[in-house]
């Protein structure tokens, strides 16, 4: 999965599955303190996060993600 956080508040997600199929989705996001709120057509997610240099740890309460920043 590739997640692109755009400065305009759009979150572009591209997922490539084992069978080679690709799914793209766009959501809106905004930051309040150390919480990210992601809003798409299906749901609103509240995600706690911490950024350290090129790594971000995100925790939804249901699962955690470790993201690596690439340029």
C-alpha positions, 0 to 999 in steps of 0.5 A: 500500500502506498499512502500519499498525504497531499498538502491540500488535505487529500489522502491518496491510497493505492493498494496492490494485491497479490493477484496483481490487481490495483485499487486506488482510493481518495479520502480527506484528512486533517490533523488535530494535535497528534490525531489524524482524522480521515474521512472517506465515503465509507467511514471516519477514522481517528488515528493517533500518530507520532512522527520521528524523522522518516518514520511514522507510527499510526495507531487506530486502536484496532491495528497499528501501522509503521510508515516510511517516508519516501521522496 
